[in-house]
Every structure is written in C-alpha cells, then in structure tokens.
Amino acid sequence: MNKLLIGIIALVALGLGALMFQKWQFSQQPEFALYYQQPREIKPFVLQDHQGNNFANQQLIDKWSLVFFGYTSCPDVCPTTMQTLNFVYDDLKKASNNTVQVLLVSVDPQRDSQHKLNQYIHYFNNEFIALRANHGVLFPFARNLGLMYAIVDNQDMQAPESYLVDHSASIVLINPQGQVAAIFKPEIALGQVPSIDGDKLVSDFEKIIALY
C-alpha cells in the first residue's frame, strides 16, 4: 500500500471521527429547552415563602431550582404544571443527587396569602416551596428571569376578586450558582391547556446537569 493511499485513508478516518464526535456532542445538548450557553445573572431579590421565611438569592445557591410563576386561583395551567412537576420530582431528585427544589412564585399577592399558599403547595408536594411578594418586587424579578405576567381587568362588579392573571406557562431552571440556565417552554395545541411534557423536561434536565 503506497503512502498516498495511506494518507487518504487516514484523512477519511479523521473526517469520519470528527463527524461522529460532532453528532455525539449535538446529541448531548438539550433538545427542547431554551438553553443559555452563557447563564443569566439574577439581580438581588427578597421574597417570602409559605412559612413566612425570607427567600433570597442565597437560597438558590448549591441547588438546581425549577421556578414556575402562577397563582392559587388559576383554573388550568397552574394545577396542571404543578401536578406534572410532582410526577417527575423523584426523577429530578435522582438526576441531581437530591439538589433540586421546586418553587412556585405567586403572581397574585392580593389573594395568595401565606396561609393560602401553605395549603395550596402542600396539596401537590410537601417539599415544594411557594413564594410571594408585592408587585414592586415580583414584576422586576419575573422580567429578570425572562417571564411576564399581567392582571386581567375584571368587569364584574359583583365579584371584584374573581379576576384572572395572565402569566407564562414556562418553567425557569436556575443553576447552583444562582443563575438562569434554561427555560422549559410549554407545548401549545389548539383547544388544549398549554403544558410542559414531563418526560422531555427530565431528559433535558439531565443533559443540562451533565454540561456543568
């Protein structure tokens, strides 16, 4: 076998190896989540949890945090999402060596008192944490995480507290350094409640952890 042929074979093998490595590397990337190659910083904040304790940036350190913005009077998206998180919680704990926490941030502080949040969050999982604050704190915190919410004007004067709150159905993933790592977006189908696919969430969660 002459040197030219050996050289050609070597180049082809090198090219195939590089292609296979590239395909393998791509397969390790999150498929469904919006993943930030450069994590986003979270500005200082202070919320209160469902037990009346302060919850600030420090409580995000050394944990993977899944954050969902919702409220207890939400008729569909919130209970669906919280139930999904409960179903996959054991898988998330296993993948993260028990360093994961699920946070529900209420976008309805007027109706969601500490007591009400305490009852609501325990309905789904005793390890989940519910958080609240006034809108002056909540709105910039939500925007910092890449989410928005808005109170829907209520025209029913007979039931002024029956208003709805428009909010994202996404889940924000915060890394153990207290930075936004990814956003899991819901699947939207005509006539269906926007929802997060639990299996896809766990799959991407595992891949993101492996990148750290």
NUGU-510798 format. One record per residue (C-alpha): residue number from 1; residue in one letter; chain; x, y, z. Coordinates in nm, 3 decimals, m for minus. Last residue first. Example, Ala and Ser with C-alpha at 12.3 -4.5 7.8 and 13.67 -1.06 7.14 Angstrom:
2
tise: 2	vonu: S	tiro: A	xx: 1.367	yy: m0.106	zz: 0.714;
tise: 1	vonu: A	tiro: A	xx: 1.230	yy: m0.450	zz: 0.780;
***
This chain:
212
tise: 212	vonu: Y	tiro: A	xx: m2.192	yy: 2.160	zz: 3.430;
tise: 211	vonu: L	tiro: A	xx: m2.293	yy: 2.011	zz: 3.093;
tise: 210	vonu: A	tiro: A	xx: m2.419	yy: 1.692	zz: 3.260;
tise: 209	vonu: I	tiro: A	xx: m2.674	yy: 1.895	zz: 3.455;
tise: 208	vonu: I	tiro: A	xx: m2.809	yy: 2.032	zz: 3.127;
tise: 207	vonu: K	tiro: A	xx: m2.847	yy: 1.682	zz: 2.980;
tise: 206	vonu: E	tiro: A	xx: m3.031	yy: 1.551	zz: 3.286;
tise: 205	vonu: F	tiro: A	xx: m3.269	yy: 1.849	zz: 3.285;
tise: 204	vonu: D	tiro: A	xx: m3.324	yy: 1.799	zz: 2.912;
tise: 203	vonu: S	tiro: A	xx: m3.448	yy: 1.444	zz: 2.964;
tise: 202	vonu: V	tiro: A	xx: m3.647	yy: 1.532	zz: 3.277;
tise: 201	vonu: L	tiro: A	xx: m3.831	yy: 1.814	zz: 3.098;
tise: 200	vonu: K	tiro: A	xx: m3.895	yy: 1.597	zz: 2.793;
tise: 199	vonu: D	tiro: A	xx: m4.052	yy: 1.329	zz: 3.011;
tise: 198	vonu: G	tiro: A	xx: m4.266	yy: 1.583	zz: 3.197;
tise: 197	vonu: D	tiro: A	xx: m4.410	yy: 1.748	zz: 2.887;
tise: 196	vonu: I	tiro: A	xx: m4.494	yy: 2.102	zz: 2.997;
tise: 195	vonu: S	tiro: A	xx: m4.847	yy: 2.220	zz: 2.931;
tise: 194	vonu: P	tiro: A	xx: m5.050	yy: 2.481	zz: 2.749;
tise: 193	vonu: V	tiro: A	xx: m5.418	yy: 2.386	zz: 2.802;
tise: 192	vonu: Q	tiro: A	xx: m5.564	yy: 2.248	zz: 2.480;
tise: 191	vonu: G	tiro: A	xx: m5.807	yy: 2.398	zz: 2.227;
tise: 190	vonu: L	tiro: A	xx: m5.535	yy: 2.446	zz: 1.966;
tise: 189	vonu: A	tiro: A	xx: m5.209	yy: 2.293	zz: 2.086;
tise: 188	vonu: I	tiro: A	xx: m4.931	yy: 2.460	zz: 2.283;
tise: 187	vonu: E	tiro: A	xx: m4.636	yy: 2.271	zz: 2.430;
tise: 186	vonu: P	tiro: A	xx: m4.493	yy: 2.457	zz: 2.724;
tise: 185	vonu: K	tiro: A	xx: m4.147	yy: 2.619	zz: 2.735;
tise: 184	vonu: F	tiro: A	xx: m3.867	yy: 2.499	zz: 2.959;
tise: 183	vonu: I	tiro: A	xx: m3.633	yy: 2.791	zz: 3.020;
tise: 182	vonu: A	tiro: A	xx: m3.261	yy: 2.743	zz: 3.078;
tise: 181	vonu: A	tiro: A	xx: m2.960	yy: 2.826	zz: 3.296;
tise: 180	vonu: V	tiro: A	xx: m3.077	yy: 3.133	zz: 3.490;
tise: 179	vonu: Q	tiro: A	xx: m2.810	yy: 3.197	zz: 3.752;
tise: 178	vonu: G	tiro: A	xx: m2.795	yy: 3.116	zz: 4.124;
tise: 177	vonu: Q	tiro: A	xx: m2.463	yy: 2.931	zz: 4.109;
tise: 176	vonu: P	tiro: A	xx: m2.648	yy: 2.602	zz: 4.159;
tise: 175	vonu: N	tiro: A	xx: m2.830	yy: 2.658	zz: 3.825;
tise: 174	vonu: I	tiro: A	xx: m3.173	yy: 2.816	zz: 3.783;
tise: 173	vonu: L	tiro: A	xx: m3.425	yy: 2.647	zz: 3.551;
tise: 172	vonu: V	tiro: A	xx: m3.727	yy: 2.857	zz: 3.456;
tise: 171	vonu: I	tiro: A	xx: m4.059	yy: 2.685	zz: 3.388;
tise: 170	vonu: S	tiro: A	xx: m4.289	yy: 2.823	zz: 3.118;
tise: 169	vonu: A	tiro: A	xx: m4.668	yy: 2.856	zz: 3.146;
tise: 168	vonu: S	tiro: A	xx: m4.638	yy: 3.234	zz: 3.128;
tise: 167	vonu: H	tiro: A	xx: m4.889	yy: 3.454	zz: 3.303;
tise: 166	vonu: D	tiro: A	xx: m5.224	yy: 3.622	zz: 3.252;
tise: 165	vonu: V	tiro: A	xx: m5.391	yy: 3.674	zz: 3.589;
tise: 164	vonu: L	tiro: A	xx: m5.766	yy: 3.625	zz: 3.631;
tise: 163	vonu: Y	tiro: A	xx: m6.017	yy: 3.833	zz: 3.824;
tise: 162	vonu: S	tiro: A	xx: m6.275	yy: 3.690	zz: 4.063;
tise: 161	vonu: E	tiro: A	xx: m6.195	yy: 3.939	zz: 4.337;
tise: 160	vonu: P	tiro: A	xx: m6.437	yy: 4.208	zz: 4.214;
tise: 159	vonu: A	tiro: A	xx: m6.735	yy: 3.968	zz: 4.224;
tise: 158	vonu: Q	tiro: A	xx: m7.050	yy: 4.178	zz: 4.187;
tise: 157	vonu: M	tiro: A	xx: m6.860	yy: 4.449	zz: 3.999;
tise: 156	vonu: D	tiro: A	xx: m6.778	yy: 4.202	zz: 3.722;
tise: 155	vonu: Q	tiro: A	xx: m6.564	yy: 4.400	zz: 3.477;
tise: 154	vonu: N	tiro: A	xx: m6.237	yy: 4.239	zz: 3.586;
tise: 153	vonu: D	tiro: A	xx: m5.925	yy: 4.371	zz: 3.417;
tise: 152	vonu: V	tiro: A	xx: m5.673	yy: 4.090	zz: 3.366;
tise: 151	vonu: I	tiro: A	xx: m5.368	yy: 4.120	zz: 3.592;
tise: 150	vonu: A	tiro: A	xx: m5.045	yy: 4.085	zz: 3.396;
tise: 149	vonu: Y	tiro: A	xx: m4.746	yy: 3.848	zz: 3.389;
tise: 148	vonu: M	tiro: A	xx: m4.402	yy: 3.838	zz: 3.229;
tise: 147	vonu: L	tiro: A	xx: m4.107	yy: 3.598	zz: 3.213;
tise: 146	vonu: G	tiro: A	xx: m3.737	yy: 3.622	zz: 3.125;
tise: 145	vonu: L	tiro: A	xx: m3.600	yy: 3.559	zz: 3.474;
tise: 144	vonu: N	tiro: A	xx: m3.518	yy: 3.930	zz: 3.517;
tise: 143	vonu: R	tiro: A	xx: m3.872	yy: 4.012	zz: 3.400;
tise: 142	vonu: A	tiro: A	xx: m4.018	yy: 3.793	zz: 3.673;
tise: 141	vonu: F	tiro: A	xx: m3.799	yy: 3.955	zz: 3.939;
tise: 140	vonu: P	tiro: A	xx: m3.879	yy: 4.303	zz: 3.807;
tise: 139	vonu: F	tiro: A	xx: m4.254	yy: 4.227	zz: 3.837;
tise: 138	vonu: L	tiro: A	xx: m4.243	yy: 4.045	zz: 4.168;
tise: 137	vonu: V	tiro: A	xx: m4.070	yy: 4.308	zz: 4.383;
tise: 136	vonu: G	tiro: A	xx: m4.299	yy: 4.604	zz: 4.312;
tise: 135	vonu: H	tiro: A	xx: m4.582	yy: 4.355	zz: 4.265;
tise: 134	vonu: N	tiro: A	xx: m4.573	yy: 4.262	zz: 4.633;
tise: 133	vonu: A	tiro: A	xx: m4.409	yy: 3.940	zz: 4.741;
tise: 132	vonu: R	tiro: A	xx: m4.487	yy: 3.566	zz: 4.744;
tise: 131	vonu: L	tiro: A	xx: m4.320	yy: 3.227	zz: 4.737;
tise: 130	vonu: A	tiro: A	xx: m4.438	yy: 2.865	zz: 4.746;
tise: 129	vonu: I	tiro: A	xx: m4.184	yy: 2.588	zz: 4.816;
tise: 128	vonu: F	tiro: A	xx: m4.224	yy: 2.222	zz: 4.718;
tise: 127	vonu: E	tiro: A	xx: m4.117	yy: 1.953	zz: 4.965;
tise: 126	vonu: N	tiro: A	xx: m4.468	yy: 1.881	zz: 5.093;
tise: 125	vonu: N	tiro: A	xx: m4.588	yy: 1.810	zz: 4.737;
tise: 124	vonu: F	tiro: A	xx: m4.903	yy: 1.891	zz: 4.543;
tise: 123	vonu: Y	tiro: A	xx: m5.163	yy: 1.969	zz: 4.811;
tise: 122	vonu: H	tiro: A	xx: m4.884	yy: 2.102	zz: 5.028;
tise: 121	vonu: I	tiro: A	xx: m4.841	yy: 2.393	zz: 4.787;
tise: 120	vonu: Y	tiro: A	xx: m5.203	yy: 2.502	zz: 4.815;
tise: 119	vonu: Q	tiro: A	xx: m5.235	yy: 2.493	zz: 5.194;
tise: 118	vonu: N	tiro: A	xx: m4.920	yy: 2.694	zz: 5.251;
tise: 117	vonu: L	tiro: A	xx: m5.008	yy: 2.931	zz: 4.968;
tise: 116	vonu: K	tiro: A	xx: m5.339	yy: 3.009	zz: 5.136;
tise: 115	vonu: H	tiro: A	xx: m5.172	yy: 3.069	zz: 5.473;
tise: 114	vonu: Q	tiro: A	xx: m4.905	yy: 3.297	zz: 5.325;
tise: 113	vonu: S	tiro: A	xx: m5.175	yy: 3.497	zz: 5.148;
tise: 112	vonu: D	tiro: A	xx: m5.249	yy: 3.450	zz: 4.781;
tise: 111	vonu: R	tiro: A	xx: m5.538	yy: 3.687	zz: 4.717;
tise: 110	vonu: Q	tiro: A	xx: m5.360	yy: 4.021	zz: 4.681;
tise: 109	vonu: P	tiro: A	xx: m5.024	yy: 3.853	zz: 4.617;
tise: 108	vonu: D	tiro: A	xx: m5.142	yy: 3.719	zz: 4.279;
tise: 107	vonu: V	tiro: A	xx: m4.831	yy: 3.643	zz: 4.074;
tise: 106	vonu: S	tiro: A	xx: m4.739	yy: 3.365	zz: 4.316;
tise: 105	vonu: V	tiro: A	xx: m4.393	yy: 3.214	zz: 4.273;
tise: 104	vonu: L	tiro: A	xx: m4.400	yy: 2.833	zz: 4.286;
tise: 103	vonu: L	tiro: A	xx: m4.053	yy: 2.694	zz: 4.352;
tise: 102	vonu: V	tiro: A	xx: m3.938	yy: 2.337	zz: 4.302;
tise: 101	vonu: Q	tiro: A	xx: m3.605	yy: 2.242	zz: 4.457;
tise: 100	vonu: V	tiro: A	xx: m3.327	yy: 2.017	zz: 4.326;
tise: 99	vonu: T	tiro: A	xx: m3.009	yy: 1.901	zz: 4.499;
tise: 98	vonu: N	tiro: A	xx: m3.119	yy: 1.545	zz: 4.574;
tise: 97	vonu: N	tiro: A	xx: m2.841	yy: 1.386	zz: 4.368;
tise: 96	vonu: S	tiro: A	xx: m2.942	yy: 1.596	zz: 4.066;
tise: 95	vonu: A	tiro: A	xx: m3.069	yy: 1.314	zz: 3.841;
tise: 94	vonu: K	tiro: A	xx: m3.229	yy: 1.130	zz: 4.133;
tise: 93	vonu: K	tiro: A	xx: m3.402	yy: 1.443	zz: 4.259;
tise: 92	vonu: L	tiro: A	xx: m3.535	yy: 1.520	zz: 3.911;
tise: 91	vonu: D	tiro: A	xx: m3.664	yy: 1.165	zz: 3.872;
tise: 90	vonu: D	tiro: A	xx: m3.837	yy: 1.186	zz: 4.211;
tise: 89	vonu: Y	tiro: A	xx: m3.996	yy: 1.518	zz: 4.110;
tise: 88	vonu: V	tiro: A	xx: m4.136	yy: 1.390	zz: 3.780;
tise: 87	vonu: F	tiro: A	xx: m4.498	yy: 1.341	zz: 3.893;
tise: 86	vonu: N	tiro: A	xx: m4.489	yy: 1.643	zz: 4.127;
tise: 85	vonu: L	tiro: A	xx: m4.366	yy: 1.869	zz: 3.849;
tise: 84	vonu: T	tiro: A	xx: m4.650	yy: 1.746	zz: 3.628;
tise: 83	vonu: Q	tiro: A	xx: m4.901	yy: 1.813	zz: 3.905;
tise: 82	vonu: M	tiro: A	xx: m4.767	yy: 2.166	zz: 3.945;
tise: 81	vonu: T	tiro: A	xx: m4.799	yy: 2.225	zz: 3.572;
tise: 80	vonu: T	tiro: A	xx: m5.159	yy: 2.104	zz: 3.552;
tise: 79	vonu: P	tiro: A	xx: m5.258	yy: 2.290	zz: 3.869;
tise: 78	vonu: C	tiro: A	xx: m5.111	yy: 2.612	zz: 3.727;
tise: 77	vonu: V	tiro: A	xx: m5.230	yy: 2.590	zz: 3.367;
tise: 76	vonu: D	tiro: A	xx: m5.597	yy: 2.523	zz: 3.447;
tise: 75	vonu: P	tiro: A	xx: m5.815	yy: 2.729	zz: 3.679;
tise: 74	vonu: C	tiro: A	xx: m5.562	yy: 2.967	zz: 3.836;
tise: 73	vonu: S	tiro: A	xx: m5.697	yy: 3.071	zz: 4.176;
tise: 72	vonu: T	tiro: A	xx: m5.380	yy: 2.951	zz: 4.355;
tise: 71	vonu: Y	tiro: A	xx: m5.139	yy: 3.154	zz: 4.146;
tise: 70	vonu: G	tiro: A	xx: m4.863	yy: 3.100	zz: 3.891;
tise: 69	vonu: F	tiro: A	xx: m4.496	yy: 3.166	zz: 3.815;
tise: 68	vonu: F	tiro: A	xx: m4.292	yy: 2.845	zz: 3.795;
tise: 67	vonu: V	tiro: A	xx: m3.930	yy: 2.811	zz: 3.908;
tise: 66	vonu: L	tiro: A	xx: m3.725	yy: 2.492	zz: 3.890;
tise: 65	vonu: S	tiro: A	xx: m3.420	yy: 2.536	zz: 4.111;
tise: 64	vonu: W	tiro: A	xx: m3.099	yy: 2.331	zz: 4.093;
tise: 63	vonu: K	tiro: A	xx: m2.934	yy: 2.376	zz: 4.428;
tise: 62	vonu: D	tiro: A	xx: m2.595	yy: 2.484	zz: 4.562;
tise: 61	vonu: I	tiro: A	xx: m2.703	yy: 2.851	zz: 4.581;
tise: 60	vonu: L	tiro: A	xx: m3.067	yy: 2.938	zz: 4.522;
tise: 59	vonu: Q	tiro: A	xx: m3.143	yy: 3.018	zz: 4.887;
tise: 58	vonu: Q	tiro: A	xx: m2.868	yy: 3.282	zz: 4.880;
tise: 57	vonu: N	tiro: A	xx: m3.055	yy: 3.479	zz: 4.614;
tise: 56	vonu: A	tiro: A	xx: m3.341	yy: 3.546	zz: 4.854;
tise: 55	vonu: F	tiro: A	xx: m3.619	yy: 3.366	zz: 5.040;
tise: 54	vonu: N	tiro: A	xx: m3.732	yy: 3.525	zz: 5.366;
tise: 53	vonu: N	tiro: A	xx: m3.934	yy: 3.298	zz: 5.594;
tise: 52	vonu: G	tiro: A	xx: m4.311	yy: 3.322	zz: 5.644;
tise: 51	vonu: Q	tiro: A	xx: m4.386	yy: 2.952	zz: 5.609;
tise: 50	vonu: H	tiro: A	xx: m4.522	yy: 2.984	zz: 5.255;
tise: 49	vonu: D	tiro: A	xx: m4.202	yy: 3.159	zz: 5.147;
tise: 48	vonu: Q	tiro: A	xx: m4.130	yy: 3.531	zz: 5.145;
tise: 47	vonu: L	tiro: A	xx: m3.944	yy: 3.707	zz: 4.863;
tise: 46	vonu: V	tiro: A	xx: m3.617	yy: 3.904	zz: 4.862;
tise: 45	vonu: F	tiro: A	xx: m3.433	yy: 3.995	zz: 4.542;
tise: 44	vonu: P	tiro: A	xx: m3.078	yy: 4.073	zz: 4.425;
tise: 43	vonu: K	tiro: A	xx: m3.039	yy: 4.058	zz: 4.045;
tise: 42	vonu: I	tiro: A	xx: m3.026	yy: 3.720	zz: 3.874;
tise: 41	vonu: E	tiro: A	xx: m2.739	yy: 3.672	zz: 3.626;
tise: 40	vonu: R	tiro: A	xx: m2.807	yy: 3.494	zz: 3.300;
tise: 39	vonu: P	tiro: A	xx: m2.615	yy: 3.177	zz: 3.213;
tise: 38	vonu: Q	tiro: A	xx: m2.394	yy: 3.194	zz: 2.899;
tise: 37	vonu: Q	tiro: A	xx: m2.473	yy: 2.891	zz: 2.683;
tise: 36	vonu: Y	tiro: A	xx: m2.835	yy: 2.962	zz: 2.773;
tise: 35	vonu: Y	tiro: A	xx: m3.064	yy: 2.669	zz: 2.700;
tise: 34	vonu: L	tiro: A	xx: m3.416	yy: 2.722	zz: 2.567;
tise: 33	vonu: A	tiro: A	xx: m3.545	yy: 2.376	zz: 2.647;
tise: 32	vonu: F	tiro: A	xx: m3.649	yy: 2.107	zz: 2.398;
tise: 31	vonu: E	tiro: A	xx: m3.343	yy: 1.925	zz: 2.274;
tise: 30	vonu: P	tiro: A	xx: m3.083	yy: 1.995	zz: 2.543;
tise: 29	vonu: Q	tiro: A	xx: m2.734	yy: 1.918	zz: 2.406;
tise: 28	vonu: Q	tiro: A	xx: m2.582	yy: 1.571	zz: 2.445;
tise: 27	vonu: S	tiro: A	xx: m2.696	yy: 1.462	zz: 2.097;
tise: 26	vonu: F	tiro: A	xx: m2.500	yy: 1.753	zz: 1.947;
tise: 25	vonu: Q	tiro: A	xx: m2.178	yy: 1.624	zz: 2.104;
tise: 24	vonu: W	tiro: A	xx: m2.241	yy: 1.276	zz: 1.966;
tise: 23	vonu: K	tiro: A	xx: m2.303	yy: 1.416	zz: 1.617;
tise: 22	vonu: Q	tiro: A	xx: m1.987	yy: 1.628	zz: 1.638;
tise: 21	vonu: F	tiro: A	xx: m1.788	yy: 1.329	zz: 1.761;
tise: 20	vonu: M	tiro: A	xx: m1.917	yy: 1.119	zz: 1.472;
tise: 19	vonu: L	tiro: A	xx: m1.824	yy: 1.391	zz: 1.222;
tise: 18	vonu: A	tiro: A	xx: m1.475	yy: 1.431	zz: 1.370;
tise: 17	vonu: G	tiro: A	xx: m1.420	yy: 1.056	zz: 1.355;
tise: 16	vonu: L	tiro: A	xx: m1.545	yy: 1.040	zz: 0.997;
tise: 15	vonu: G	tiro: A	xx: m1.306	yy: 1.319	zz: 0.898;
tise: 14	vonu: L	tiro: A	xx: m1.013	yy: 1.154	zz: 1.072;
tise: 13	vonu: A	tiro: A	xx: m1.092	yy: 0.821	zz: 0.908;
tise: 12	vonu: V	tiro: A	xx: m1.113	yy: 0.989	zz: 0.565;
tise: 11	vonu: L	tiro: A	xx: m0.782	yy: 1.169	zz: 0.626;
tise: 10	vonu: A	tiro: A	xx: m0.610	yy: 0.847	zz: 0.737;
tise: 9	vonu: I	tiro: A	xx: m0.744	yy: 0.657	zz: 0.436;
tise: 8	vonu: I	tiro: A	xx: m0.615	yy: 0.930	zz: 0.202;
tise: 7	vonu: G	tiro: A	xx: m0.272	yy: 0.927	zz: 0.369;
tise: 6	vonu: I	tiro: A	xx: m0.246	yy: 0.550	zz: 0.344;
tise: 5	vonu: L	tiro: A	xx: m0.336	yy: 0.571	zz: m0.024;
tise: 4	vonu: L	tiro: A	xx: m0.068	yy: 0.834	zz: m0.083;
tise: 3	vonu: K	tiro: A	xx: 0.193	yy: 0.634	zz: 0.113;
tise: 2	vonu: N	tiro: A	xx: 0.159	yy: 0.329	zz: m0.107;
tise: 1	vonu: M	tiro: A	xx: 0.000	yy: 0.000	zz: 0.000;
***
